[in-house]
Amino acid sequence: MGHEPRSLWAGVSFVTFLLTTAVFIVAILMRYSEFLYAHQWLVYIIAFLAIIVTICMVLWPFVLVSAFLYNGIKVILNEGFKFHNLLSLGFGLFCIAYLVIWPMFGHFTDKNIWMYAYGYLGSVTVYFLLVMVMYTVTLTLNLVHLKLPKLDYIVVLGAGLNGTEVTPLLAARIDRALEIYRKTPGLKLIMSGGKGPDEVIAEGEAMRNYAVKQGIPADDIIVENKSTTTYENILFSHRLMTPEAKFGIATNSYHVYRALVIAKRQGLKCVGFGAKTRWYFTLNAFMREYIAYLRITYKLQLSVILALGVVYMAFAYLKI
């Protein structure tokens, strides 16, 4: 099986590599400890780096939770009090509850069935947090392109419009695609997006108009104006390509990985390019995308939850 960067195993492999490298470095340092003691300046440098790493590891959870809380409040103030705008704030509050309040319940679960239920719920929570970490790492890896791949098409995923004009969020997606276009001779742009019930024109047509205003020849732009979801964006756009064509997907950074997973499930090989998004909006959008990913992979997630349940039921039965 070839390397598949769109699988969470890519993130797992990368984290494993980093941990293995760290262990290897520690082993080397221990092996040559006498050399280090003979060169005290090296010891000071290593100690300083170790202190920095330790401080970062200790502060990281607090910084992360604070970022989610701050961004959650800012999203609500800027975008309105709606359910889909509460995800960042909700996750920040959940982290506080899990780190501060949840451990208190452990004192009331001594040697009874609730102890196993407590352990089970804690394990499920840790599992989904680990999946989130791997999701984040894999997303990041898929945004990095050390060398621009050879492409025939790049699909720009649509988003909402402001009348007949693209929104700043959608413009960022198009601009990212245009960056790739200008570096890739012969590349064709596919503007993908249908007409919503409250939209004047199809998103794909508005996107084409925007690109033409940026100096892109109309002959290099293909419009896909029937899709209403990311799944349809990719499926319908691929039907407009020549056989065996290589293509990429341009969307906002937080949306790239889910789009790639959808393409993978359609049996399509592609790469993703992420557009910058306002920071205050990114974390909330990231949470929405992560939840959507869990929904896409619900069979796997249910299997893991059930497997953990079986393990804890066995522990309870055997009174381990």
C-alpha positions in Angstrom: 0.0 0.0 0.0 1.4 3.4 -1.0 1.8 6.3 1.3 -1.6 8.0 1.9 -1.3 11.5 3.4 -5.1 11.9 3.6 -5.3 9.2 6.3 -5.0 10.0 10.0 -2.2 7.4 10.0 -0.1 10.0 8.4 -0.4 12.1 11.5 0.1 9.1 13.8 3.3 8.2 11.8 4.6 11.8 12.0 4.0 12.0 15.8 5.6 8.6 16.2 8.6 9.7 14.2 9.0 12.8 16.4 8.7 10.8 19.6 11.2 8.2 18.4 13.6 11.0 17.4 13.3 12.5 20.8 14.1 9.2 22.5 17.0 8.6 20.2 18.4 12.0 21.1 18.1 11.3 24.8 19.8 8.0 24.3 22.7 9.7 22.4 23.0 12.3 25.2 23.2 9.6 27.9 25.7 7.6 25.8 28.0 10.5 25.6 27.4 12.0 29.0 31.1 12.1 29.8 31.7 14.2 26.8 29.0 16.6 27.8 30.4 17.0 31.3 33.7 17.8 29.7 32.0 20.6 27.8 29.8 22.4 30.3 28.5 24.9 27.7 26.7 22.1 25.9 25.1 21.0 29.2 23.9 24.6 29.7 22.4 24.7 26.2 20.7 21.4 26.6 19.3 22.3 30.1 18.0 25.6 28.7 16.3 23.9 25.8 14.8 21.3 28.2 13.5 24.1 30.4 11.9 25.9 27.4 10.3 22.6 26.2 9.0 21.9 29.7 7.5 25.3 30.2 5.8 25.1 26.7 4.3 21.7 27.6 3.0 23.0 30.9 1.6 26.2 29.5 0.2 24.8 26.2 -3.1 23.4 27.7 -3.8 26.7 29.3 -2.9 28.7 26.2 -5.0 26.4 24.1 -8.1 26.6 26.3 -7.7 30.4 26.6 -7.5 30.7 22.8 -10.7 28.7 22.3 -12.5 30.8 25.0 -11.3 34.1 23.6 -12.0 33.2 20.0 -15.4 31.7 21.0 -16.5 34.9 22.6 -15.2 37.0 19.6 -17.0 34.8 17.1 -20.3 35.3 19.0 -19.8 39.0 19.2 -18.9 39.3 15.5 -21.1 36.6 13.9 -24.1 36.4 16.3 -25.3 34.0 19.0 -26.0 30.9 16.9 -25.4 27.2 17.7 -22.7 26.8 15.0 -20.9 29.9 16.5 -20.7 28.3 20.0 -18.4 25.4 19.1 -15.1 27.1 20.0 -16.5 28.5 23.3 -18.1 25.2 24.1 -14.9 23.3 23.6 -13.0 25.7 25.8 -15.6 25.3 28.6 -15.6 21.5 28.1 -11.8 21.4 28.6 -12.1 23.4 31.8 -14.8 21.0 33.0 -12.7 18.0 32.1 -9.5 19.2 33.7 -11.1 20.8 36.9 -14.5 19.4 37.6 -14.4 15.9 36.1 -11.6 14.6 38.5 -13.8 15.4 41.5 -16.2 12.7 40.4 -13.5 10.2 40.8 -13.8 10.4 44.6 -17.4 9.1 44.5 -16.7 6.0 42.3 -14.6 3.9 44.6 -14.9 0.1 43.9 -18.3 0.0 42.3 -20.0 0.0 38.9 -19.7 3.7 38.7 -15.9 3.4 38.9 -16.0 1.6 35.6 -18.5 4.0 34.0 -16.2 6.9 35.1 -13.2 5.2 33.6 -15.1 4.4 30.4 -16.3 8.0 29.9 -12.8 9.3 30.6 -11.3 6.9 28.1 -13.8 7.9 25.4 -13.0 11.5 26.0 -9.2 11.0 25.8 -9.7 9.0 22.6 -11.6 11.8 20.9 -9.0 14.3 22.1 -6.2 12.1 20.7 -8.1 11.9 17.4 -8.4 15.6 17.4 -4.6 15.9 17.8 -4.0 13.5 15.0 -6.6 15.3 12.9 -4.8 18.6 13.5 -1.3 17.1 12.6 -2.7 15.4 9.5 -4.4 18.6 8.4 -1.2 20.5 8.8 0.8 18.0 6.9 -1.6 18.2 4.0 -1.3 21.9 3.9 2.5 21.7 3.4 3.9 21.3 -0.1 7.6 21.3 -0.3 7.3 21.2 -4.1 4.3 22.3 -6.1 2.8 19.1 -7.7 2.1 18.9 -11.4 -1.7 19.6 -11.9 -4.1 19.8 -14.7 -7.0 21.3 -12.8 -7.6 23.1 -9.5 -11.1 23.0 -8.0 -12.2 26.0 -6.0 -14.9 25.1 -3.5 -17.7 27.6 -3.3 -19.1 29.3 -0.3 -21.9 31.9 0.4 -22.2 35.0 -1.7 -22.9 38.6 -0.9 -25.5 39.4 -3.6 -23.7 38.7 -6.8 -20.2 39.2 -5.3 -18.0 36.7 -3.5 -17.5 37.2 0.2 -14.0 37.8 1.6 -13.9 34.2 2.7 -14.6 32.9 -0.8 -12.3 35.5 -2.3 -9.5 34.0 -0.2 -10.1 30.6 -1.7 -10.1 31.9 -5.2 -6.9 34.0 -4.6 -5.2 30.9 -3.3 -6.1 29.0 -6.5 -4.9 31.9 -8.6 -1.5 31.7 -6.9 -1.2 28.1 -8.0 -2.6 28.9 -11.5 0.1 31.5 -12.1 2.8 29.0 -11.2 1.4 26.2 -13.2 1.4 26.5 -17.1 -1.7 24.9 -18.7 -3.7 24.7 -15.4 -7.5 25.0 -15.7 -9.6 26.5 -12.9 -12.9 24.9 -12.0 -15.2 27.2 -10.0 -17.5 24.9 -8.2 -20.7 26.0 -6.5 -24.4 25.9 -7.2 -27.2 28.5 -6.6 -28.6 28.5 -3.1 -32.2 29.3 -2.4 -31.3 32.8 -1.2 -28.7 33.5 -3.8 -29.1 35.6 -7.0 -26.6 33.7 -9.1 -24.7 30.4 -8.8 -21.6 30.6 -6.7 -19.5 29.1 -9.6 -20.5 32.0 -11.9 -19.8 34.7 -9.3 -16.4 33.0 -8.7 -15.6 33.1 -12.4 -16.5 36.8 -12.6 -14.2 37.5 -9.7 -11.3 35.6 -11.4 -11.9 37.3 -14.7 -11.6 40.7 -12.9 -8.2 39.5 -11.6 -7.0 39.1 -15.2 -7.6 35.4 -15.7 -8.6 34.4 -19.2 -12.2 33.1 -19.4 -11.0 30.2 -21.5 -9.0 28.9 -18.5 -12.1 28.8 -16.3 -14.7 26.1 -16.1 -17.9 26.7 -14.1 -19.6 23.9 -12.2 -22.9 25.4 -11.0 -25.0 22.4 -9.8 -23.4 21.4 -6.5 -24.8 22.2 -3.1 -22.3 20.3 -0.8 -18.6 19.7 -0.6 -19.3 16.1 -1.7 -21.1 17.3 -4.8 -18.4 20.0 -5.4 -15.8 17.4 -5.9 -17.9 14.8 -7.6 -19.4 17.1 -10.2 -16.1 19.0 -10.8 -14.3 15.7 -11.5 -16.9 14.9 -14.2 -15.8 18.0 -16.0 -12.1 16.9 -16.2 -10.3 15.0 -18.8 -9.6 11.3 -18.0 -6.7 10.6 -15.7 -6.4 14.3 -14.9 -4.4 15.4 -11.8 -6.1 18.0 -9.7 -6.0 19.9 -6.5 -8.6 21.5 -4.3 -8.5 25.1 -3.0 -10.5 26.0 0.0 -9.9 27.5 3.5 -7.2 25.9 5.5 -9.5 24.5 8.1 -11.7 22.9 5.4 -8.9 21.2 3.4 -8.6 17.9 5.2 -12.3 17.1 5.2 -12.5 17.9 1.5 -9.5 15.5 0.9 -11.2 12.8 2.9 -14.4 13.2 0.9 -12.3 12.9 -2.4 -10.6 9.9 -1.0 -13.9 8.2 -0.3 -14.9 8.9 -3.9 -11.8 7.1 -5.0 -10.1 10.3 -6.3 -6.5 11.2 -5.8 -5.8 14.9 -5.2 -4.0 17.4 -3.1 -5.3 20.4 -1.1 -4.3 24.0 -0.8 -5.4 26.1 2.1 -6.4 29.8 2.0 -5.9 32.0 5.0 -8.8 32.8 7.2 -9.4 35.4 10.0 -7.9 33.9 13.1 -10.9 34.5 15.3 -13.0 32.5 12.9 -10.6 29.7 12.3 -10.9 27.8 15.7 -14.7 27.7 15.6 -14.6 26.6 12.0 -12.0 24.0 12.9 -14.3 22.5 15.5 -17.1 22.4 13.0 -14.9 20.6 10.5 -13.7 18.1 13.1 -17.2 17.3 14.1 -18.1 16.8 10.4 -15.1 14.5 10.1 -16.3 12.4 13.0 -19.7 12.2 11.3 -18.1 11.0 8.1 -16.2 8.3 9.9 -19.0 7.5 12.3 -18.7 3.7 11.8 -15.0 3.7 12.9 -15.8 6.0 15.9 -18.7 3.8 17.0 -16.5 0.7 16.7 -13.9 2.2 19.0 -16.5 3.4 21.5 -18.1 -0.1 21.6 -14.7 -1.8 21.8 -13.9 0.4 24.8 -17.2 -0.4 26.3 -16.6 -4.2 26.0 -13.2 -3.8 27.6 -14.6 -1.9 30.6 -17.5 -4.4 30.9 -15.0 -7.2 31.0 -13.1 -5.3 33.7 -16.3 -4.9 35.7 -17.2 -8.6 35.3 -13.8 -9.7 36.4 -13.6 -7.0 39.0 -10.1 -6.0 37.8 
